[in-house]
Amino acid sequence: MSIRLSSYLGNEVTRLRASDLEAVLAFVAAAHAIDGPEPFATELLGRMAELVPCESVFFNERDLIRHDLISQPVWPAEEPHFDCWPLGEDEWSLIARHPLNIHRRRTRDFGVRHVSDLFSRRRRVRGEIYPEYFGQLGIVDFTGIALSRSQTHTLRFGLESKGRDFSDRDRLVLELLRPHLSLAHQHARVRRLVTAALVALENGAEERAPAVLLLGRGSIDFASRSARPLLEEYFGQRGAGLPGELDSWLQDASAREKPYTKLRAGRRLVVEADRGNRSVLLLREEPNTVPLTSREWDVIRCVAAGMSNAETARLLWVTSATVRKHLENIYGKLGVRSRTAALAKLGPRVVGKYRATDVADARRSKSVNDSGSAEIGPGPSAKT
C-alpha cells in the first residue's frame, strides 16, 4: 500500500485558516474544561465531528493481550456500544482486519492517517475495502489518531465518513489536537486516583488510600497516613513545609505537566499534580527498574502472558529473530539470563498477571490475519 506524498508534507500542503485555528483552540479549551472521571465525553466527540466533519466519532482504550475493551465513548450517543467485556472472538477478528491497523502493524506509522491515503475512492465507494465493515455501513473514509505507540495497550480515536474524503486540512487539525488529547487522558487518570483517595479517606480506610498531599500557600495542610513516611524517606521532611524540590517543580507550569520523580535505594517516588492543580498532589513509590523501550515492553508483556517467541512475533508483526534480539536486550538491561528471572526482576506490579484463558485467546488470535494485534478497530456500529 502506498501513501500520497501530501500525507507527509503537512504545513507545506495545507495552511489552516484563522477560523480553523480558532475552532481548534475552542476545542482544546473544551477538552481541558472536563473535570469528570472520563476524559472524552460524548459532547466533546460531537465537537470533534464539527471540527472535522464526519458522521461518527469514537474513542477506545483496549488491552489487546487480554482482549479487554476498557472504555469506548461514542458520538452520536444513540449509536450502540459494545456490550461485552472482553470482546468476543468475532469482534477481535474484525478489528485485526481494519486497514489502518494492518498499515500500522506493518509500518509502525502512528501518525494521523486516512484510509483514503491507502486506497482509491473508486474502490472504497464500491465497497471493496473492508467490505465486512465499511461496505456494510456505507463508510467511504476513515481517519484515526493514536495517543499511544504501544501495540498491546491502545488509546485510539476513530472518525468515520459516509460521504466526503478526509483532507490534508483535517490531518493537520488532528495532529494539532493529538498532544492535548493525550494530556486530557492523563489528567482524567489523575482525577480518578484523587477521587479514589478521597473516598477512601471519607470511608475511614486511609491506610488503603493513595498517598495524598493537600497544599496551602507553600505548606502542607494535610498529608495522608501513607504520604508521611514517603516525605520523610525521600526528602527528610517531617514538618508542614513543602520540600524545596517539589515547590520548584510546582512553580514551573511546563515541568509539572510530567510527574516529578526521585530515586532512592533501588526505588523511586513519583509525584503527580491533579490537572496541574498545585493544591492536590498524589505520591506513589515504584521499583526503579531499568527503562525499556516501548517495543521491549510489548515483548515482555507477551512473555508475562506465557507466549512463545513465535506467538509473540505473530502478535507484534515481527520475526522470531527480532523477538529473540529484544529479549537479549532486556536480559542485558536487567542483568538476568532467562525469562523467569526477567519477570521476577520487573515484578508483577510492572508487568501484570494474565489468566490462562487470556493466553489461550492470544494464541487463537494467530489465525487472524497472521497477527491478532490491532490499533484502532471499528466503531461501535460494528455490532449492528
C-alpha positions, 0 to 999 in steps of 0.5 A: 500500500502506498501513501500520497506524498501530501500525507507527509508534507503537512504545513507545506500542503495545507495552511489552516485558516484563522477560523480553523485555528480558532475552532481548534483552540475552542476545542482544546479549551473544551477538552481541558474544561472536563473535570469528570472521571472520563476524559472524552465525553460524548459532547466533546466527540460531537465537537470533534465531528464539527471540527472535522466533519464526519458522521461518527466519532469514537474513542477506545482504550483496549488491552489487546493481550487480554482482549479487554475493551476498557472504555469506548465513548461514542458520538452520536450517543444513540449509536450502540456500544459494545456490550461485552467485556472482553470482546468476543472472538468475532469482534477481535477478528474484525478489528485485526482486519481494519486497514489502518491497523494492518498499515500500522502493524506493518509500518509502525506509522502512528501518525494521523492517517486516512484510509483514503491515503491507502486506497482509491475512492473508486474502490472504497465507494464500491465497497471493496475495502473492508467490505465486512465493515465499511461496505456494510455501513456505507463508510467511504473514509476513515481517519484515526489518531493514536495517543499511544505507540504501544501495540498491546495497550491502545488509546485510539480515536476513530472518525468515520465518513459516509460521504466526503474524503478526509483532507490534508486540512483535517490531518493537520487539525488532528495532529494539532489536537493529538498532544492535548488529547493525550494530556486530557487522558492523563489528567482524567487518570489523575482525577480518578486516583484523587477521587479514589483517595478521597473516598477512601479517606471519607470511608475511614480506610486511609491506610488503603488510600493513595498517598495524598498531599493537600497544599496551602500557600507553600505548606502542607495542610494535610498529608495522608497516613501513607504520604508521611513516611514517603516525605520523610524517606525521600526528602527528610521532611517531617514538618508542614513545609513543602520540600524545596524540590517539589515547590520548584517543580510546582512553580514551573507550569511546563515541568509539572505537566510530567510527574516529578520523580526521585530515586532512592535505594533501588526505588523511586517516588513519583509525584503527580499534580491533579490537572496541574492543580498545585493544591492536590498532589498524589505520591506513589513509590515504584521499583526503579527498574531499568527503562525499556523501550516501548517495543521491549515492553510489548515483548515482555508483556507477551512473555508475562502472558506465557507466549512463545517467541513465535506467538509473540512475533505473530502478535507484534508483526515481527520475526522470531529473530527480532523477538529473540534480539529484544529479549537479549536486550532486556536480559542485558538491561536487567542483568538476568539470563532467562525469562523467569528471572526477567519477570521476577526482576520487573515484578508483577506490579510492572508487568501484570498477571494474565489468566490462562484463558487470556493466553489461550485467546492470544494464541487463537488470535494467530489465525487472524490475519497472521497477527491478532494485534490491532490499533484502532478497530471499528466503531461501535456500529460494528455490532449492528 
